[in-house]
Amino acid sequence: MANIKSQKKRIITNEIAHQANKSKKSRIATEVKKFKAEIAKGDFDAAQTKLNELFSLIDRARLDNVYHKNTASSKKSKLAKLLSDAQQAKK
């Protein structure tokens, strides 16, 4: 344990931030699972709606510095490609 007062404060602050970031990442992961379930059912309209919500969540997490900008972009790209590929396979 730290002996310096400012370091003790940083430990507490870091833990609070860690819990907040963990919560946001968990919410995104849950929504991704729901998105994939919509694709598996073949309900592409619902999946598109869920994708828009996911983009919003990822963008907000990016602004809160939960994700690096490239990580956020990569996640969004992969999700969009997943939907696109599923729609192409259906045709």
C-alpha distances in whole Angstrom, upper triangle without the diagonal:
4,7,9,11,12,9,8,12,12,9,12,15,14,14,17,19,18,20,23,23,23,26,28,28,29,32,33,33,35,37,38,39,41,43,43,45,47,48,49,51,53,53,52,53,50,48,49,47,44,44,44,41,39,40,39,36,35,36,34,31,31,32,28,27,26,29,30,33,35,33,34,38,38,37,40,42,42,42,45,47,46,48,51,51,52,54,56,56,58,60
4,6,8,9,6,6,10,10,9,11,14,14,14,17,19,19,21,23,24,24,27,28,29,30,33,34,34,36,38,39,40,43,44,45,46,49,50,50,53,54,54,53,53,51,48,49,48,45,44,44,42,39,40,39,36,35,35,33,30,31,31,27,26,26,28,29,33,34,33,34,38,38,37,40,42,42,43,46,47,47,49,51,52,52,55,57,57,58,61
4,6,9,8,7,11,12,11,14,16,17,17,20,21,22,24,26,27,27,30,32,32,33,36,37,38,40,42,42,44,46,47,48,50,52,53,54,56,58,57,56,57,54,52,52,51,48,47,47,45,43,43,42,39,38,38,36,33,34,33,30,29,29,31,32,36,37,36,37,41,41,41,43,46,45,46,49,50,50,52,55,55,56,58,60,61,62,65
4,6,5,6,9,10,11,13,14,15,17,19,20,21,23,25,26,27,29,31,31,33,35,36,37,39,41,42,43,46,47,48,50,51,53,54,56,57,56,55,55,53,51,51,50,47,46,46,43,41,41,40,37,36,36,34,32,32,31,28,27,27,30,31,34,36,35,36,39,40,39,42,44,44,45,48,49,49,51,54,55,55,58,59,60,61,64
4,5,5,6,9,10,11,13,14,16,17,19,20,22,23,25,26,28,29,30,32,34,35,36,38,40,41,43,44,46,47,49,50,52,53,55,56,55,54,54,51,50,50,48,45,45,44,42,40,40,38,36,35,35,33,30,31,30,27,26,27,29,30,33,36,35,35,39,40,39,41,44,44,44,47,49,49,51,53,54,55,57,59,59,61,63
4,5,5,6,9,10,10,12,14,15,16,18,20,21,22,24,26,27,28,30,32,33,34,36,38,39,41,42,43,45,47,48,49,51,53,54,53,52,52,49,47,47,46,43,42,42,39,37,37,36,33,32,32,30,27,28,26,23,23,24,26,27,30,32,32,32,35,37,36,38,41,41,42,44,46,46,48,50,51,52,54,56,57,58,61
4,5,5,6,9,10,10,12,14,15,16,18,20,21,22,24,26,26,28,30,31,32,34,36,37,38,40,41,43,45,46,47,49,51,52,51,50,50,48,46,46,44,42,41,41,38,36,36,35,32,31,31,29,26,27,26,23,22,22,25,25,29,31,30,31,34,35,34,36,39,39,40,42,44,44,46,48,49,50,52,54,55,56,59
4,5,5,7,9,10,11,13,15,15,17,19,20,21,23,25,26,27,29,31,32,33,35,36,38,40,41,42,44,46,47,48,50,52,51,50,50,47,45,46,44,41,41,41,38,36,36,35,32,31,32,29,27,27,27,23,23,23,26,27,30,32,31,32,35,36,35,37,40,40,40,43,45,45,46,49,50,50,52,55,55,56,59
4,5,5,6,9,10,11,12,14,16,17,18,20,22,23,24,26,28,29,30,32,34,35,37,38,39,41,43,44,46,47,49,50,49,48,48,45,43,44,42,39,39,38,35,34,34,32,29,29,29,26,24,25,24,21,20,21,24,25,28,31,29,30,33,34,33,35,38,39,39,41,43,43,45,47,48,49,51,53,54,55,57
4,5,5,6,8,10,10,12,14,15,16,18,20,21,22,24,26,27,28,30,32,32,34,36,37,38,40,42,43,44,47,48,47,46,46,43,41,41,40,37,36,36,33,31,31,30,27,26,27,24,22,22,22,18,17,18,21,22,25,27,26,27,30,31,30,32,35,35,36,38,40,40,42,44,45,46,48,50,51,52,55
4,6,5,6,9,10,10,12,14,15,16,18,20,21,22,24,26,27,28,30,31,33,35,36,37,39,41,42,43,45,47,46,45,45,42,40,41,39,36,36,36,33,31,32,30,27,26,27,25,22,23,23,19,18,18,21,22,26,28,26,27,30,31,30,32,35,35,35,38,40,39,41,44,45,45,47,49,50,51,54
4,5,5,6,9,10,11,13,14,15,17,19,20,21,23,25,26,27,29,31,32,34,35,36,38,40,41,42,44,46,45,44,44,41,39,40,38,35,35,35,32,30,31,29,26,26,26,24,21,23,22,18,18,18,21,23,26,29,27,27,31,31,30,32,35,35,35,38,40,39,41,44,45,45,47,49,50,51,53
4,5,5,6,9,10,11,12,14,16,17,18,20,21,23,24,26,28,29,31,32,33,35,37,38,39,41,43,44,43,42,42,39,37,37,36,33,33,32,29,28,28,26,23,23,23,21,18,19,19,15,15,15,18,20,23,26,24,24,28,29,28,29,33,33,33,35,37,37,39,41,43,43,45,47,48,49,51
4,5,5,6,9,10,10,12,14,15,16,18,20,21,22,24,26,27,28,30,31,33,35,36,37,39,41,42,41,40,40,37,36,36,34,32,31,31,28,26,26,25,22,21,22,20,17,18,18,14,13,13,16,18,21,23,21,22,25,26,25,27,30,30,30,33,35,35,36,39,40,40,43,45,45,46,49
4,5,5,6,9,10,10,12,14,15,16,18,20,21,22,24,26,27,29,30,31,33,35,36,37,39,41,40,39,39,36,35,35,34,31,31,31,28,26,27,25,22,22,23,20,17,19,19,16,15,14,17,19,23,25,22,23,26,27,25,28,31,30,30,33,35,34,36,39,40,40,42,44,45,46,49
4,5,5,6,9,10,11,13,14,15,17,19,20,21,23,25,26,28,29,31,32,34,35,37,38,40,38,38,38,35,33,34,32,29,29,29,26,24,25,23,20,20,21,18,16,18,17,14,14,13,17,19,22,25,22,22,26,27,25,27,30,30,29,32,34,34,35,38,39,39,41,44,44,45,48
4,5,5,6,8,10,11,12,14,15,17,18,20,21,23,25,26,27,29,30,32,33,35,37,38,37,36,35,33,31,31,30,27,26,26,23,22,22,20,17,17,18,15,12,14,14,10,10,9,13,16,18,21,19,19,22,23,22,24,27,27,27,29,31,31,32,35,36,37,39,41,42,43,45
4,5,5,6,9,10,11,12,14,15,16,18,20,21,23,24,26,27,29,30,32,33,35,36,35,35,35,32,30,31,29,26,26,26,23,21,22,21,18,17,18,16,13,15,16,12,11,9,13,15,18,20,18,18,22,22,21,23,26,25,25,28,30,30,31,34,35,35,37,39,40,41,44
4,6,5,6,9,10,10,12,14,15,16,18,20,21,23,24,26,27,29,31,32,33,35,34,34,34,30,29,30,28,25,25,25,22,20,22,20,17,17,19,16,13,16,17,13,13,11,14,18,20,22,20,19,23,23,21,23,26,26,25,28,30,29,31,34,35,35,37,39,40,40,43
4,5,5,6,9,10,11,13,14,16,17,19,20,22,23,25,26,27,29,31,32,34,32,32,31,28,27,27,25,23,23,22,19,18,19,17,14,14,16,13,10,13,13,10,11,9,13,16,18,21,18,17,21,22,20,21,25,24,23,26,29,28,29,32,33,33,35,38,38,39,42
4,5,5,6,9,10,11,12,14,16,17,19,20,21,23,25,26,27,29,31,32,31,30,30,27,25,26,24,21,21,21,18,16,17,16,12,12,14,11,8,11,12,9,9,6,9,12,15,17,14,14,18,18,16,18,21,21,21,23,26,25,26,29,30,31,33,35,36,36,39
4,6,5,6,9,10,10,12,14,15,17,19,20,21,23,25,26,27,29,31,30,29,29,27,25,26,24,21,21,22,19,16,18,17,14,13,16,14,11,13,15,12,12,9,11,15,17,19,16,15,19,19,17,19,22,21,20,24,26,25,26,29,30,30,32,34,35,35,38
4,6,5,6,9,10,11,12,14,16,17,18,20,21,23,25,26,27,29,28,28,27,24,23,24,22,19,19,20,17,15,17,16,12,13,15,13,10,14,15,12,13,10,13,17,19,20,17,16,20,20,17,19,22,22,20,23,26,24,25,28,30,29,31,34,34,35,38
4,5,5,6,9,10,11,12,14,16,16,19,20,21,23,25,26,27,26,25,25,22,20,21,19,16,16,17,14,12,13,12,8,9,11,9,7,10,12,10,11,8,10,14,16,17,14,13,16,17,14,15,19,19,17,20,23,22,23,26,27,27,29,31,32,32,35
4,5,5,6,9,10,11,13,14,15,17,19,20,21,23,25,26,25,24,25,22,20,21,20,16,16,17,14,11,13,13,9,9,12,11,8,11,13,11,11,8,9,13,15,16,12,11,15,15,12,14,17,16,15,18,21,20,21,24,25,25,27,29,30,31,33
4,5,5,6,9,10,11,13,14,15,17,19,20,21,23,25,24,24,24,21,19,21,20,16,16,18,15,12,15,15,11,11,15,14,11,14,17,15,15,11,13,16,18,19,16,15,18,17,14,16,19,18,16,20,22,20,21,24,25,25,27,29,30,30,33
4,5,5,6,9,10,11,12,14,15,17,19,20,21,23,22,21,21,18,17,18,16,13,14,15,11,10,13,12,9,10,13,12,10,14,16,14,15,12,13,17,18,19,16,14,17,18,14,15,18,18,15,18,21,19,20,23,24,23,25,28,29,29,32
4,5,5,6,9,10,10,12,14,15,17,18,20,21,20,19,20,17,15,16,15,11,11,12,10,7,10,10,7,7,11,11,9,12,14,14,14,11,11,15,16,16,13,11,14,14,10,11,15,14,12,15,17,16,17,20,21,21,22,25,26,26,29
4,5,5,6,9,10,11,12,14,15,17,19,20,20,19,20,17,15,17,16,13,13,15,13,10,12,13,10,10,14,14,12,15,18,17,17,13,13,16,17,18,14,13,15,14,11,13,15,13,12,15,17,15,16,20,20,20,22,25,24,25,28
4,5,5,6,9,10,11,13,15,15,17,19,18,18,19,16,14,16,15,11,13,15,12,10,14,14,11,12,16,16,14,17,20,19,19,16,16,20,21,21,18,16,18,18,14,15,18,16,14,17,19,16,17,20,21,20,22,25,25,25,28
4,5,5,6,9,10,11,13,14,15,17,15,15,16,12,11,12,11,8,9,11,9,7,10,11,9,11,14,14,13,16,18,18,19,16,16,19,20,20,17,15,17,16,13,13,16,14,11,14,16,14,14,18,19,18,19,23,23,23,26
4,5,5,6,9,10,11,12,14,15,15,14,15,13,10,12,12,8,8,11,10,7,10,12,11,11,14,15,14,16,19,19,19,17,16,18,18,18,15,13,15,14,10,11,13,11,8,11,13,11,12,15,16,15,17,20,20,20,23
4,5,5,6,9,10,10,12,14,14,15,16,13,11,14,14,10,11,14,13,11,14,16,14,14,18,19,17,20,23,22,23,19,19,22,22,21,18,17,18,17,13,14,16,14,11,14,15,12,13,17,17,15,18,20,20,20,23
4,5,5,6,9,10,11,13,12,12,13,10,9,12,11,8,10,13,11,10,14,15,14,15,18,19,18,21,23,23,24,21,21,24,24,23,20,19,20,19,15,15,17,15,12,14,16,13,13,16,17,15,17,20,20,19,23
4,5,5,6,9,10,11,10,10,11,8,6,8,9,6,7,10,10,8,11,14,13,14,17,18,18,20,22,23,23,21,20,22,22,21,19,17,17,16,13,12,14,12,9,11,13,10,9,13,14,12,14,17,17,17,20
4,5,5,6,9,10,10,10,13,11,8,11,12,9,10,13,13,12,14,17,16,16,19,21,20,22,25,25,25,22,21,23,23,22,19,18,18,17,14,13,14,12,9,11,12,9,9,12,12,10,13,15,15,15,18
4,5,5,6,9,9,10,13,10,8,12,13,10,12,15,15,14,17,19,18,19,22,23,23,25,27,28,28,25,24,27,26,26,23,21,22,20,17,17,18,16,13,15,15,12,11,15,15,12,14,17,16,15,19
4,5,5,6,5,7,9,7,5,9,10,8,10,13,13,13,16,18,18,19,21,23,23,25,27,28,29,26,25,27,27,26,24,22,22,21,18,17,18,16,12,13,15,12,10,13,14,11,12,15,15,14,17
4,5,5,6,6,9,9,6,9,11,10,11,14,15,14,16,19,19,19,22,24,24,25,28,29,29,27,25,27,26,25,23,21,21,19,17,16,16,14,11,11,12,9,7,10,10,7,9,12,11,10,14
4,5,8,9,12,11,10,13,15,13,14,18,18,17,19,22,22,22,25,27,26,28,31,31,31,29,27,29,29,27,25,24,23,22,19,19,19,16,14,15,14,11,10,13,12,9,11,14,12,11,15
4,6,8,11,10,9,13,14,13,15,18,18,18,21,23,23,24,26,28,28,30,32,33,33,31,30,32,31,30,28,26,26,25,22,21,21,19,16,17,17,14,12,15,14,11,12,15,13,11,15
4,6,9,9,8,11,13,13,14,17,18,18,20,23,23,24,26,28,28,30,32,33,34,31,30,32,31,30,27,26,25,24,21,20,20,18,15,15,15,12,10,12,12,8,8,12,11,8,11
4,6,6,6,9,10,11,12,15,16,16,18,20,21,22,24,26,27,28,30,32,32,30,29,31,30,29,27,25,24,24,21,19,20,18,15,15,16,13,10,13,14,10,10,13,13,11,13
4,5,5,6,9,10,10,12,14,15,16,18,20,20,22,24,25,26,28,30,31,29,27,29,27,27,25,23,22,21,19,17,17,16,13,12,13,11,8,10,11,9,7,11,12,10,12
4,5,5,6,9,10,11,13,14,15,17,19,20,21,23,25,26,28,29,30,29,28,29,28,27,26,23,22,23,20,18,18,18,15,13,15,14,10,12,14,12,10,14,15,13,15
4,5,5,6,9,10,11,12,14,16,17,18,20,21,23,24,26,27,29,27,26,28,27,27,25,22,22,22,19,17,18,18,14,14,16,14,11,14,16,13,13,16,17,15,17
4,5,5,6,9,10,10,12,14,15,16,18,20,21,22,24,25,26,24,23,25,24,23,22,19,19,19,16,14,15,14,10,10,12,10,7,11,13,10,10,14,15,14,16
4,5,5,6,9,10,11,13,14,15,16,19,20,21,23,25,26,24,23,24,22,22,21,18,17,18,15,13,14,14,10,9,12,11,8,10,13,12,11,14,16,15,17
4,5,5,6,9,10,11,13,14,16,17,19,20,22,23,25,23,22,24,23,23,22,19,18,19,17,14,16,16,12,12,15,14,11,14,16,15,14,18,19,18,20
4,5,5,6,9,10,11,12,14,15,16,18,20,21,22,21,20,22,21,21,19,16,17,17,14,12,14,14,10,11,14,13,11,14,16,15,15,18,19,19,21
4,5,5,6,9,10,10,12,14,15,16,18,20,21,19,18,20,18,18,17,14,13,14,11,9,11,11,7,7,11,10,8,11,14,13,14,17,18,18,20
4,5,5,6,9,10,11,12,14,15,17,19,20,19,18,20,18,18,17,14,14,15,13,10,12,13,10,10,13,14,12,14,17,16,16,19,21,21,22
4,5,5,6,9,10,11,12,14,15,17,19,17,17,19,18,19,17,14,15,16,13,11,14,15,12,12,16,15,14,16,19,19,19,22,23,23,25
4,5,5,6,8,10,10,12,14,15,16,15,14,16,15,16,14,11,12,13,10,8,11,12,9,10,14,13,12,15,18,17,18,21,22,22,25
4,5,5,6,9,10,10,12,14,15,14,13,15,13,14,13,9,9,11,9,6,10,11,9,9,13,14,13,15,18,18,19,21,23,23,25
4,5,5,6,9,10,11,12,14,14,13,15,14,16,14,11,12,14,12,10,13,15,13,13,17,17,16,18,21,21,22,24,26,26,28
4,5,5,6,9,10,11,12,11,11,14,13,15,13,10,12,14,11,10,14,15,13,14,18,18,17,20,22,22,23,26,27,27,30
4,5,5,6,9,10,10,9,8,11,10,11,10,6,9,10,8,8,11,12,11,13,16,16,17,19,21,21,23,25,26,27,29
4,5,5,6,9,10,10,9,10,9,11,11,7,9,12,10,9,12,14,13,14,17,18,19,20,23,24,24,26,28,29,31
4,5,5,6,9,9,9,12,11,14,13,10,12,15,13,12,16,18,16,17,21,21,21,23,26,26,27,30,31,32,34
4,5,5,6,5,6,9,10,12,11,8,12,14,12,12,16,17,16,18,20,21,21,24,26,26,28,30,31,32,34
4,5,5,6,5,6,6,9,9,6,9,12,11,11,14,16,16,17,20,21,22,23,26,27,28,30,31,32,34
4,5,8,8,9,9,12,12,10,12,15,15,14,17,19,19,20,23,24,25,26,29,30,30,32,34,35,37
4,6,8,10,11,14,13,12,15,17,16,16,20,21,21,22,25,26,26,28,30,31,32,34,36,37,39
4,5,7,8,12,11,10,13,15,15,16,19,20,20,22,24,25,26,28,30,31,32,34,36,37,39
4,7,9,12,10,9,13,14,13,15,18,18,18,21,23,23,24,27,28,29,31,33,34,35,37
4,6,8,6,6,9,10,10,12,14,15,16,18,20,20,22,24,25,26,28,30,31,33,35
4,6,5,6,9,10,11,12,14,16,17,19,20,21,23,24,26,27,29,30,32,34,35
4,5,5,6,9,10,11,12,14,16,17,18,20,22,23,24,26,27,28,30,32,34
4,5,5,6,9,10,10,12,14,15,16,18,20,21,22,24,26,26,28,30,32
4,5,5,6,9,10,11,12,14,15,17,19,20,21,23,25,26,27,29,31
4,5,5,6,9,10,11,12,14,16,17,18,20,22,23,24,26,28,29
4,5,5,6,9,10,11,12,14,16,16,18,20,21,22,24,26,27
4,5,5,6,9,10,10,12,14,15,16,18,20,21,22,24,26
4,5,5,6,9,10,11,13,14,15,17,19,20,21,23,25
4,6,5,6,9,10,11,12,14,16,17,18,20,22,23
4,5,5,6,9,10,10,12,14,15,16,18,20,21
4,6,5,6,9,10,10,12,14,15,16,18,20
4,5,5,6,9,10,11,13,14,15,17,19
4,5,5,6,9,10,11,12,14,16,17
4,5,5,6,8,10,10,12,14,16
4,6,5,6,9,10,11,12,15
4,6,5,6,9,10,11,13
4,5,5,6,9,10,11
4,5,5,6,9,10
4,5,5,6,9
4,5,5,7
4,5,5
4,5
4
